[in-house]
Amino acid sequence: MDPEEVNKKEYLADSIQVLEGLEAVRKRPAMYIGDVSVKGLHHLVYEVIDNSIDEAMVGYCSNIDLIINEDGSITVIDDGRGIPVDYHEKEKKSALEVVMTVLHAGGKFDKESYKVSGGLHGVGVSCVNALSSRLYVEVHKNGKIYYQEYSIGKPLADVMETGVTDKTGTIVTFYPDKSIFTTTEFHYDILSSRLRELAFLNKGIRLSITDKRDVEDANGDAADNDEGKVKYRTESFYSEEGLKEFVKFLDVTRESIIDDTIYIETEKNDTPVEIALQYNTSFSENVHSYVNNINTIEGGTHLSGFRRGLTRTLKNYAEKSGMLSKCKFDISGDDFREGLTAIISIKVQEPQFEGQTKTKLGNSDVMGAVDQAVSSVLSHYLEENPKDAKSIVQKVVLAATARHAARKARELVQRKNVLSGSGLPGKLADCSERDPGICEVFLVEGDSAGGTAKQGRDRTFQAILPLRGKILNVEKAMPHKIFDNEEIKNIFTALGVSIGTVEDSKELNLEKLRYFKVVIMTDADVDGSHISTLIMTFFFRHMLELIKNGHLYIATPPLYLVRKGKQERYCWSEEERKTAVLELGGGSESGIHLQRYKGLGEMNAEQLWETTMNPETRKLRQVTIENGTEADRIFSMLMGDEVPPRREFIEQHAKYANIDV
């Protein structure tokens, strides 16, 4: 059916198809939303917003507002057509109630209502309803207002007509069930990042977020405007140019080598393809792919098609123009992507996902569609912009030269490892266990703390690798310099991983990974945070697979020891310290001894074990990638050359930081 006809089709009860019931959601929530912690909690919001985005994608919605209410609930408001409220023949109830209470019931299963729809699992708003202690929905449609209220997925009354209106749209408010989720506190930054991303991916749609919980200004005082009304934290996102602006946003701290962002928007094999790409002076590849607005962090057929089309087209142009004649080395596919920032966004009617996190696209026909789109547009661009084409090819030649130098450095490291017998760094205090699934290694800041950690550890399964000073900032270093750095060489050899094969791939080989838990352990001060960020930047840029497979962690040593007499309590936050002082002091600070830990070296071996290394009592934070594009932008900003964006970020996020002078 023609897209124009799809848009004109009425969105009524007969558009709603029912696939199965709601019973299993509350029993196995992680199956439907990933987990029951922070990630799953925010997934609820995404499911509601996806419904509004679907309306926008077929041209019926232009504004979506997200509100975090004072009581911690979420409200999503859109100006779409409004969920159907008429009678559903098969289910013998209002279509609104069907959508809200039956899993996999919705217009997106009817191809004539929505050509494509957002979301990964397609579980819809009924899943949100099942996992909410309360949910209210208000529909503005046909000049009337309709309302229904639910509790853990069950309607408390029939759909009611409550008034008249001259608007259309849907308003959903929900309270996550505290008996299901380990936390019900929504994070403003996570939600605002997702809305910004959606604005870039869906140009012309305005999205906003308002947090009514936070009514304090930077000094901790209630903030009022001129009329005496409370100022809430709020942001609005709107993009006129979509992915072109997305790439500019990601590259704000990088130096471009071509004048304008290359933009592709077309449809191949019934697959809408939108791509924006830019080359910069950095040494990393930053390509992010999306399917139906979902960040496919494991890539898939659309990413493969993009890489194939880009490599072939650039190589053909470079060879034809004679620009590779002076290059002494073979050019590989990786060389064409060094210093590349790109966003690939495609819409697929029935996406097939695979991979560990179900975010790898498997549709075989998509590869050819993206390949054709890239080849066609990029060929014309290179012919029409010879200056930019020359800059890109020069960058490719530079990448090949650097890769050759990096390979030599890697080979040198590997040869030294073989000659030295075990190949393990001399500083590594290894564990006796050989099963990597049980073993963990602590990357410890400084020899002094490393010595304490060696004394305090459990030698059976815990290894210690002390790191001297600040490791190299890989964000600004040439690839071969990275392998010359002693501390980075020690990390590679201690972990047992390698980069590259005979084909010179940049893929990380985890087959011989010696520890399934790699723990960064630094001081709880400004220097320690900087070292931790340097190490995480290295892992993000050069051992991304390690993070994706859930192997990277951060140790959290306590900030305080509160003592009164023989009673002691370790505290990891200012709030815990205040509580401990009150409880141990019986409401008074008299006789309280407070110790502030600025470094790991201030604890003895027994204290370090008990607070930071003992699996029974420690607090390890697993490093995960919730949003690949946002992680890319933040690492580039924090560790790149541009100072103003970094200063602005630190000022914005340092409100609750402990500053040691």
C-alpha positions as CSV (number, residue, x, y, z in Angstrom):
1,M,0.0,0.0,0.0
2,D,1.3,3.5,-0.8
3,P,2.6,5.4,2.2
4,E,0.2,8.3,1.5
5,E,-2.7,5.9,1.8
6,V,-1.3,4.6,5.0
7,N,-1.3,8.1,6.4
8,K,-4.9,8.8,5.4
9,K,-6.2,5.5,6.9
10,E,-8.4,6.0,10.0
11,Y,-6.9,4.8,13.2
12,L,-9.8,2.8,14.7
13,A,-10.6,-0.3,16.7
14,D,-10.3,-2.7,13.7
15,S,-6.7,-1.6,13.4
16,I,-5.9,-3.3,16.7
17,Q,-4.8,-6.9,16.4
18,V,-4.4,-9.1,19.5
19,L,-1.6,-11.7,19.7
20,E,-1.4,-12.9,23.3
21,G,-2.3,-12.1,26.9
22,L,-0.5,-10.2,29.8
23,E,0.0,-13.0,32.3
24,A,3.7,-13.6,32.1
25,V,4.9,-10.0,32.3
26,R,4.8,-9.7,36.1
27,K,6.3,-13.1,36.6
28,R,9.2,-12.6,34.3
29,P,9.6,-8.8,33.8
30,A,13.3,-9.0,32.8
31,M,12.2,-11.1,29.7
32,Y,10.2,-8.1,28.4
33,I,12.2,-5.0,29.5
34,G,15.8,-6.4,30.0
35,D,16.1,-6.2,33.8
36,V,14.3,-4.7,36.9
37,S,17.0,-2.1,37.8
38,V,17.8,1.3,36.3
39,K,17.9,0.0,32.6
40,G,14.5,-1.7,32.8
41,L,12.9,1.1,34.7
42,H,13.8,3.6,32.0
43,H,12.7,1.2,29.3
44,L,9.1,1.7,30.6
45,V,9.4,5.4,29.6
46,Y,10.8,4.5,26.2
47,E,7.8,2.1,25.5
48,V,5.3,5.0,26.1
49,I,7.3,7.5,24.1
50,D,7.7,5.0,21.2
51,N,3.9,5.0,20.8
52,S,4.0,8.8,20.4
53,I,7.0,8.6,18.0
54,D,5.1,6.0,15.9
55,E,2.3,8.6,15.5
56,A,4.9,11.2,14.5
57,M,6.5,8.9,11.9
58,V,3.2,8.7,10.0
59,G,2.7,12.4,10.2
60,Y,0.1,12.8,13.0
61,C,2.2,14.1,15.9
62,S,4.6,16.9,16.2
63,N,5.0,17.5,20.0
64,I,5.9,15.0,22.7
65,D,6.3,16.1,26.3
66,L,7.9,14.0,29.1
67,I,7.3,15.1,32.7
68,I,8.9,13.6,35.8
69,N,6.4,14.5,38.4
70,E,7.0,15.6,42.0
71,D,6.0,12.2,43.4
72,G,8.4,10.3,41.0
73,S,5.7,9.2,38.5
74,I,6.1,9.8,34.7
75,T,3.7,11.6,32.4
76,V,4.0,11.5,28.6
77,I,1.8,13.8,26.5
78,D,1.5,13.8,22.7
79,D,-0.6,15.6,20.1
80,G,-1.2,12.5,17.9
81,R,-4.6,11.1,16.9
82,G,-5.2,9.6,20.3
83,I,-5.5,5.8,21.0
84,P,-8.7,4.4,19.6
85,V,-11.6,4.3,22.1
86,D,-14.4,2.7,20.0
87,Y,-15.7,-0.8,20.6
88,H,-13.3,-3.7,19.7
89,E,-15.5,-6.5,18.3
90,K,-13.2,-9.5,19.1
91,E,-12.3,-8.4,22.6
92,K,-15.8,-7.0,23.4
93,K,-14.4,-3.9,25.1
94,S,-13.1,-0.5,24.3
95,A,-10.0,-0.5,22.0
96,L,-8.3,1.7,24.6
97,E,-8.6,-1.0,27.2
98,V,-7.4,-3.6,24.7
99,V,-4.2,-1.6,24.0
100,M,-3.6,-1.0,27.7
101,T,-4.2,-4.5,29.0
102,V,-3.3,-7.0,26.3
103,L,0.3,-7.7,25.4
104,H,1.2,-7.3,21.7
105,A,-2.1,-5.5,21.0
106,G,-1.7,-2.4,19.0
107,G,-1.8,-0.7,15.7
108,K,1.8,-1.4,14.9
109,F,0.9,-5.1,14.1
110,D,-1.4,-3.8,11.4
111,K,0.9,-2.7,8.5
112,E,-1.8,-0.4,7.2
113,S,-1.8,1.7,10.4
114,Y,1.9,2.0,10.8
115,K,4.4,1.2,8.0
116,V,7.2,0.9,10.5
117,S,7.2,1.3,14.3
118,G,9.8,2.1,16.9
119,G,10.9,0.0,19.8
120,L,12.9,-3.1,20.2
121,H,10.7,-5.7,21.7
122,G,7.3,-4.4,20.7
123,V,5.8,-5.2,24.1
124,G,4.1,-1.8,24.1
125,V,2.3,0.2,26.7
126,S,0.4,-2.8,28.1
127,C,3.8,-4.1,29.5
128,V,4.2,-0.7,31.2
129,N,0.7,-1.0,32.7
130,A,1.4,-4.5,34.0
131,L,4.5,-3.3,35.8
132,S,2.9,-0.1,37.3
133,S,1.1,0.0,40.6
134,R,-1.1,2.7,39.0
135,L,-1.5,4.0,35.5
136,Y,-3.9,6.7,34.2
137,V,-4.6,7.3,30.5
138,E,-6.5,10.3,29.0
139,V,-7.4,10.3,25.3
140,H,-8.4,13.5,23.4
141,K,-10.3,12.4,20.3
142,N,-13.4,13.2,18.3
143,G,-13.9,16.4,20.3
144,K,-14.2,14.4,23.6
145,I,-11.9,13.4,26.5
146,Y,-11.8,9.8,27.5
147,Y,-10.3,8.4,30.7
148,Q,-9.4,5.1,32.3
149,E,-7.4,4.1,35.4
150,Y,-5.5,0.8,36.1
151,S,-3.8,-1.0,38.9
152,I,-1.0,-3.6,38.0
153,G,-2.5,-3.9,34.5
154,K,-6.1,-4.3,35.5
155,P,-8.8,-1.6,34.8
156,L,-10.4,-0.1,37.9
157,A,-13.5,1.0,35.8
158,D,-14.7,1.2,32.2
159,V,-13.5,3.9,29.9
160,M,-15.3,7.1,30.8
161,E,-16.1,10.2,28.8
162,T,-15.1,13.1,31.0
163,G,-15.4,16.3,29.0
164,V,-15.0,18.0,25.6
165,T,-11.9,19.2,23.9
166,D,-10.6,20.8,20.7
167,K,-7.3,18.9,20.8
168,T,-6.2,15.4,19.9
169,G,-3.6,13.2,21.6
170,T,-2.9,10.8,24.5
171,I,-1.7,11.5,28.0
172,V,-0.2,8.5,30.0
173,T,0.8,8.8,33.7
174,F,2.3,5.8,35.5
175,Y,3.9,4.8,38.8
176,P,6.5,1.9,38.5
177,D,5.7,-0.9,40.9
178,K,8.1,-0.8,43.8
179,S,7.6,-4.5,44.5
180,I,9.0,-5.3,41.0
181,F,11.9,-2.8,40.5
182,T,15.0,-2.5,42.6
183,T,14.9,1.3,42.1
184,T,12.0,3.5,41.0
185,E,14.0,6.7,40.8
186,F,14.2,8.1,37.2
187,H,17.5,9.7,36.0
188,Y,17.0,13.0,34.3
189,D,20.3,12.7,32.3
190,I,19.4,9.2,30.9
191,L,15.9,10.4,29.8
192,S,17.1,13.7,28.3
193,S,19.9,11.9,26.3
194,R,17.3,9.6,24.8
195,L,14.9,12.5,23.9
196,R,17.8,14.4,22.3
197,E,18.7,11.2,20.3
198,L,15.1,10.8,19.2
199,A,14.9,14.4,18.1
200,F,18.0,13.9,15.9
201,L,16.6,10.6,14.5
202,N,13.2,12.1,13.8
203,K,13.7,15.6,12.3
204,G,10.8,18.1,12.7
205,I,9.5,16.6,16.0
206,R,9.7,18.6,19.1
207,L,10.4,16.7,22.3
208,S,10.7,18.2,25.8
209,I,11.5,17.0,29.3
210,T,10.6,18.6,32.6
211,D,11.7,17.4,36.0
212,K,9.4,18.7,38.7
213,R,11.3,16.9,41.5
214,D,14.2,19.2,41.3
215,V,13.3,22.8,42.4
216,E,16.8,23.7,43.6
217,D,19.3,26.0,41.9
218,A,23.0,25.4,41.9
219,N,23.4,26.8,45.4
220,G,20.8,24.4,46.8
221,D,18.1,27.1,47.3
222,A,14.6,26.9,45.9
223,A,14.6,28.8,42.6
224,D,11.8,31.2,41.8
225,N,11.3,33.2,38.6
226,D,10.0,36.8,38.4
227,E,6.4,35.7,38.9
228,G,7.3,33.7,42.0
229,K,6.7,30.4,40.2
230,V,9.1,27.5,40.8
231,K,11.7,26.9,38.1
232,Y,11.9,23.3,37.1
233,R,14.8,21.7,35.3
234,T,13.6,21.5,31.7
235,E,15.0,21.1,28.1
236,S,13.5,21.0,24.7
237,F,14.9,19.2,21.7
238,Y,14.2,19.9,18.0
239,S,16.2,19.2,14.9
240,E,15.6,20.7,11.5
241,E,18.4,18.7,9.7
242,G,18.3,15.4,11.7
243,L,21.3,13.2,11.3
244,K,23.5,16.1,9.9
245,E,23.0,17.9,13.2
246,F,23.5,14.7,15.1
247,V,27.0,14.2,13.6
248,K,27.9,17.9,14.3
249,F,26.8,17.4,17.9
250,L,29.0,14.3,18.3
251,D,32.0,16.0,16.6
252,V,31.8,19.3,18.4
253,T,35.1,18.7,20.1
254,R,36.8,17.3,17.0
255,E,38.4,19.1,14.1
256,S,36.7,18.3,10.7
257,I,38.8,17.7,7.6
258,I,36.0,18.3,5.1
259,D,33.8,21.4,4.7
260,D,30.4,19.9,5.1
261,T,28.7,16.7,6.5
262,I,27.9,14.2,3.8
263,Y,24.2,13.3,3.9
264,I,22.3,10.5,2.4
265,E,18.5,10.1,2.4
266,T,16.9,7.6,0.1
267,E,14.9,4.4,-0.1
268,K,16.3,1.2,-1.5
269,N,14.4,-2.1,-1.7
270,D,11.5,-0.6,0.3
271,T,14.0,0.3,3.1
272,P,14.2,4.0,4.0
273,V,17.9,4.7,4.6
274,E,19.3,7.9,6.2
275,I,23.0,8.4,6.8
276,A,25.2,11.4,7.8
277,L,29.0,11.2,7.9
278,Q,32.0,13.5,8.6
279,Y,35.8,12.9,8.7
280,N,37.9,14.5,11.5
281,T,41.5,14.5,12.6
282,S,41.0,11.9,15.4
283,F,42.3,8.3,15.2
284,S,39.1,6.5,16.2
285,E,36.1,5.2,14.2
286,N,32.8,6.4,15.6
287,V,30.0,4.8,13.6
288,H,26.6,4.4,15.3
289,S,23.7,2.5,13.8
290,Y,20.0,2.6,14.4
291,V,17.0,0.5,13.4
292,N,13.5,2.0,14.0
293,N,15.1,4.5,16.4
294,I,16.9,1.7,18.4
295,N,20.7,2.0,18.8
296,T,22.0,-1.3,17.5
297,I,25.2,-1.3,19.6
298,E,26.2,-4.7,18.1
299,G,25.7,-3.5,14.5
300,G,24.4,-6.0,12.0
301,T,23.6,-6.2,8.3
302,H,23.0,-2.4,8.0
303,L,26.4,-1.6,9.4
304,S,28.0,-4.2,7.2
305,G,26.4,-2.7,4.2
306,F,27.6,0.7,5.1
307,R,31.2,-0.4,5.6
308,R,31.2,-2.4,2.4
309,G,29.7,0.5,0.3
310,L,32.1,3.1,1.9
311,T,35.2,1.0,1.5
312,R,34.5,0.0,-2.1
313,T,33.5,3.5,-3.3
314,L,36.4,5.3,-1.6
315,K,38.9,2.7,-2.8
316,N,37.7,2.9,-6.4
317,Y,37.9,6.7,-6.4
318,A,41.3,6.8,-4.8
319,E,42.8,4.2,-7.3
320,K,41.2,5.9,-10.3
321,S,42.6,9.3,-9.3
322,G,46.1,7.9,-8.7
323,M,46.2,9.1,-5.1
324,L,47.3,5.8,-3.7
325,S,50.4,5.5,-5.9
326,K,52.7,6.9,-3.3
327,C,51.3,4.8,-0.4
328,K,53.9,2.1,0.6
329,F,51.4,-0.1,2.4
330,D,48.2,-2.0,1.5
331,I,45.0,-0.2,2.4
332,S,42.6,-2.1,4.6
333,G,38.9,-1.5,5.3
334,D,39.7,-0.1,8.8
335,D,41.9,2.7,7.2
336,F,38.9,4.1,5.4
337,R,37.0,4.5,8.7
338,E,39.7,6.0,10.9
339,G,38.6,9.5,11.9
340,L,35.1,8.8,10.7
341,T,32.0,9.9,12.6
342,A,28.8,8.5,11.0
343,I,25.1,7.8,11.9
344,I,23.2,5.2,10.0
345,S,19.4,5.1,10.6
346,I,17.1,2.7,8.8
347,K,13.5,1.8,9.1
348,V,12.6,-1.9,8.7
349,Q,9.0,-3.2,8.7
350,E,9.9,-6.5,10.5
351,P,13.3,-6.3,12.0
352,Q,15.0,-9.5,13.0
353,F,17.3,-8.9,16.0
354,E,20.0,-11.3,17.3
355,G,23.2,-11.1,19.3
356,Q,23.9,-11.0,23.1
357,T,21.8,-8.0,23.8
358,K,19.3,-8.4,21.0
359,T,20.6,-5.3,19.3
360,K,22.2,-6.8,16.2
361,L,20.2,-6.6,13.0
362,G,19.9,-9.8,11.1
363,N,17.8,-8.9,8.0
364,S,19.9,-10.0,5.0
365,D,18.2,-7.8,2.4
366,V,19.2,-4.7,4.4
367,M,22.9,-5.0,3.6
368,G,22.4,-4.5,-0.1
369,A,20.0,-1.6,0.4
370,V,22.5,0.3,2.6
371,D,25.5,-0.6,0.4
372,Q,23.6,0.7,-2.7
373,A,22.6,3.9,-1.0
374,V,26.2,4.7,0.2
375,S,27.8,3.8,-3.2
376,S,25.4,5.9,-5.2
377,V,25.5,9.1,-3.1
378,L,29.1,9.0,-2.1
379,S,30.4,8.5,-5.7
380,H,28.6,11.7,-6.8
381,Y,29.9,13.6,-3.7
382,L,33.5,12.6,-4.4
383,E,33.3,13.6,-8.0
384,E,31.7,16.9,-7.2
385,N,33.9,17.8,-4.2
386,P,37.5,17.0,-5.3
387,K,39.0,19.1,-2.5
388,D,37.1,17.1,0.2
389,A,37.9,13.8,-1.7
390,K,41.6,14.6,-1.6
391,S,41.4,15.3,2.2
392,I,39.7,12.0,2.9
393,V,42.1,9.9,0.8
394,Q,45.1,11.7,2.5
395,K,43.6,10.7,5.9
396,V,43.2,7.1,4.7
397,V,46.9,7.0,3.6
398,L,47.9,8.4,7.0
399,A,45.8,5.8,8.8
400,A,47.4,3.0,6.8
401,T,50.9,4.3,7.7
402,A,49.9,4.6,11.4
403,R,48.4,1.1,11.3
404,H,51.6,-0.4,9.9
405,A,53.6,1.3,12.7
406,A,51.1,0.1,15.3
407,R,51.4,-3.5,14.0
408,K,55.2,-3.3,14.4
409,A,54.8,-2.1,18.0
410,R,52.3,-4.9,18.7
411,E,54.6,-7.5,17.2
412,L,57.4,-6.2,19.3
413,V,55.3,-6.5,22.5
414,Q,54.3,-10.0,21.6
415,R,57.9,-11.1,20.8
416,K,59.1,-9.7,24.2
417,N,56.3,-11.7,25.9
418,V,57.4,-14.9,24.2
419,L,61.1,-14.3,25.1
420,S,60.3,-13.5,28.8
421,G,58.7,-16.9,29.3
422,S,55.2,-16.4,30.8
423,G,54.8,-13.1,29.0
424,L,53.2,-11.6,32.1
425,P,54.3,-8.1,33.4
426,G,56.8,-8.2,36.3
427,K,54.5,-6.0,38.4
428,L,51.5,-8.4,38.1
429,A,50.7,-10.3,41.3
430,D,48.8,-13.2,39.7
431,C,46.2,-15.4,41.4
432,S,46.5,-19.2,41.7
433,E,43.2,-20.1,40.1
434,R,43.3,-20.6,36.3
435,D,39.6,-20.6,35.5
436,P,39.0,-17.0,34.0
437,G,35.3,-17.2,35.0
438,I,36.3,-17.1,38.6
439,C,39.4,-14.8,38.4
440,E,39.5,-11.0,38.7
441,V,42.3,-8.5,38.3
442,F,42.4,-5.1,40.0
443,L,44.1,-2.2,38.1
444,V,45.4,-0.2,41.0
445,E,46.5,3.4,41.0
446,G,50.2,3.6,42.2
447,D,52.7,1.1,43.7
448,S,51.9,2.0,47.3
449,A,48.2,1.2,47.0
450,G,49.2,-1.8,44.8
451,G,51.3,-3.1,47.7
452,T,48.4,-2.8,50.2
453,A,46.0,-4.5,47.7
454,K,48.5,-7.4,47.3
455,Q,48.5,-7.9,51.1
456,G,44.8,-7.6,51.5
457,R,43.5,-9.7,48.5
458,D,42.4,-13.3,48.3
459,R,45.4,-14.8,46.4
460,T,43.2,-17.7,45.1
461,F,41.2,-15.7,42.6
462,Q,42.3,-12.0,42.9
463,A,45.3,-10.6,40.9
464,I,46.8,-7.1,41.3
465,L,48.3,-5.0,38.6
466,P,49.7,-1.6,39.9
467,L,49.7,1.2,37.4
468,R,52.2,4.0,37.8
469,G,50.8,7.5,37.5
470,K,48.4,8.6,34.7
471,I,48.3,6.3,31.7
472,L,48.5,7.7,28.2
473,N,45.4,9.7,27.0
474,V,44.5,7.5,24.0
475,E,42.0,10.0,22.7
476,K,44.8,12.3,21.5
477,A,47.6,9.7,20.7
478,M,48.7,8.1,17.5
479,P,47.9,4.4,17.4
480,H,51.6,3.2,17.5
481,K,52.2,5.5,20.5
482,I,49.6,3.6,22.4
483,F,51.5,0.3,22.1
484,D,54.7,2.0,23.1
485,N,53.2,3.0,26.4
486,E,54.5,0.7,29.2
487,E,51.3,0.8,31.3
488,I,49.1,0.0,28.4
489,K,51.4,-2.8,27.3
490,N,51.2,-4.2,30.8
491,I,47.3,-4.2,30.7
492,F,47.2,-6.0,27.3
493,T,49.7,-8.7,28.4
494,A,48.2,-9.1,31.9
495,L,44.7,-9.6,30.4
496,G,45.9,-12.0,27.7
497,V,44.0,-10.3,25.0
498,S,45.3,-9.2,21.6
499,I,44.3,-6.8,18.8
500,G,44.5,-7.8,15.2
501,T,45.1,-10.9,13.2
502,V,47.0,-11.6,10.0
503,E,44.4,-9.6,8.2
504,D,45.3,-6.5,10.4
505,S,41.8,-6.3,11.9
506,K,41.3,-3.9,14.8
507,E,38.9,-6.4,16.5
508,L,39.8,-7.4,20.0
509,N,40.4,-11.1,20.6
510,L,39.0,-12.2,23.9
511,E,39.6,-15.9,23.5
512,K,42.5,-15.9,25.9
513,L,41.1,-13.4,28.4
514,R,42.6,-14.4,31.8
515,Y,40.1,-12.6,34.1
516,F,36.3,-12.2,33.6
517,K,36.3,-9.3,36.1
518,V,38.6,-6.4,35.3
519,V,38.3,-3.9,38.2
520,I,39.6,-0.3,38.0
521,M,40.6,0.8,41.6
522,T,41.7,4.4,42.1
523,D,41.7,6.9,44.9
524,A,38.4,8.7,45.8
525,D,39.8,12.1,44.9
526,V,40.1,14.3,41.8
527,D,43.4,12.7,40.6
528,G,41.9,9.3,41.1
529,S,38.8,10.2,39.1
530,H,41.1,11.5,36.3
531,I,43.1,8.3,36.2
532,S,39.9,6.2,36.2
533,T,38.6,8.2,33.3
534,L,41.9,7.8,31.4
535,I,41.7,4.0,31.9
536,M,38.0,3.9,30.9
537,T,38.7,5.9,27.7
538,F,41.4,3.3,26.8
539,F,38.9,0.5,27.3
540,F,36.1,2.3,25.4
541,R,38.4,3.1,22.4
542,H,40.5,-0.1,22.3
543,M,38.8,-2.8,24.3
544,L,35.1,-2.1,23.6
545,E,34.2,-5.8,23.4
546,L,35.4,-6.2,26.9
547,I,32.8,-3.7,28.1
548,K,30.1,-5.1,25.9
549,N,30.7,-8.5,27.3
550,G,30.3,-7.2,30.9
551,H,33.9,-7.7,32.1
552,L,34.7,-4.1,33.2
553,Y,34.0,-2.9,36.7
554,I,34.9,0.1,39.0
555,A,35.7,-0.4,42.6
556,T,34.2,2.1,45.1
557,P,36.3,2.6,48.2
558,P,34.5,4.3,51.1
559,L,34.8,8.1,51.5
560,Y,34.5,8.0,55.3
561,L,35.0,6.0,58.4
562,V,32.8,7.1,61.3
563,R,33.9,5.8,64.7
564,K,32.6,6.1,68.3
565,G,34.3,4.0,70.8
566,K,34.5,0.5,69.4
567,Q,31.7,1.1,67.0
568,E,32.7,1.7,63.4
569,R,30.8,2.4,60.2
570,Y,32.2,2.9,56.6
571,C,30.3,5.4,54.5
572,W,30.3,5.7,50.7
573,S,28.4,9.0,50.4
574,E,27.7,12.3,52.3
575,E,24.2,11.0,53.1
576,E,25.5,7.8,54.7
577,R,28.0,9.8,56.7
578,K,25.3,12.1,58.1
579,T,23.1,9.1,59.0
580,A,26.0,7.2,60.7
581,V,27.0,10.3,62.8
582,L,23.4,10.6,64.0
583,E,22.9,6.9,64.7
584,L,26.3,6.3,66.4
585,G,26.1,9.6,68.3
586,G,22.5,9.2,69.4
587,G,21.6,12.5,67.7
588,S,24.8,14.2,68.9
589,E,28.3,14.5,67.3
590,S,30.0,14.3,70.7
591,G,32.7,11.6,70.8
592,I,32.5,11.0,67.1
593,H,35.7,10.5,65.2
594,L,35.5,11.1,61.5
595,Q,38.2,9.9,59.0
596,R,38.0,11.1,55.4
597,Y,39.7,8.7,53.0
598,K,41.4,10.6,50.2
599,G,43.5,7.7,48.9
600,L,43.6,3.9,49.0
601,G,47.0,4.1,50.8
602,E,45.2,5.6,53.9
603,M,43.6,2.2,54.5
604,N,45.5,-0.8,55.8
605,A,45.3,-4.2,54.0
606,E,42.5,-5.5,56.2
607,Q,40.4,-2.4,55.7
608,L,40.9,-2.3,51.9
609,W,39.8,-6.0,51.7
610,E,36.7,-5.5,53.9
611,T,35.5,-2.3,52.2
612,T,36.6,-2.6,48.6
613,M,37.7,-6.1,47.6
614,N,35.7,-8.6,49.6
615,P,32.9,-9.9,47.3
616,E,30.6,-10.2,50.3
617,T,30.8,-6.5,51.4
618,R,32.2,-4.5,48.5
619,K,30.3,-2.2,46.1
620,L,31.4,-2.9,42.5
621,R,29.9,-0.9,39.7
622,Q,29.7,-2.6,36.3
623,V,30.6,-0.4,33.3
624,T,27.9,-0.7,30.7
625,I,27.1,1.2,27.5
626,E,23.5,2.4,27.7
627,N,23.9,4.9,24.9
628,G,26.9,4.5,22.5
629,T,26.6,7.9,20.9
630,E,26.4,9.7,24.2
631,A,29.4,7.7,25.5
632,D,31.4,8.6,22.4
633,R,30.5,12.3,22.8
634,I,31.4,12.5,26.5
635,F,34.8,10.7,26.1
636,S,35.7,12.9,23.2
637,M,34.7,16.0,25.2
638,L,36.5,15.0,28.4
639,M,39.7,13.8,26.9
640,G,39.9,15.9,23.7
641,D,41.5,19.3,23.0
642,E,38.5,21.6,23.4
643,V,38.4,23.2,26.9
644,P,35.1,25.2,26.9
645,P,32.7,22.1,26.4
646,R,34.7,20.2,29.1
647,R,34.5,23.1,31.6
648,E,30.7,23.4,30.9
649,F,30.2,19.6,31.4
650,I,32.2,19.6,34.7
651,E,30.4,22.7,36.1
652,Q,27.0,21.1,35.2
653,H,27.8,17.7,36.8
654,A,30.0,18.8,39.7
655,K,27.1,19.9,41.9
656,Y,27.5,16.9,44.3
657,A,31.2,16.3,43.8
658,N,33.6,16.2,46.7
659,I,36.3,18.7,45.9
660,D,39.6,18.1,47.7
661,V,41.8,21.2,48.1
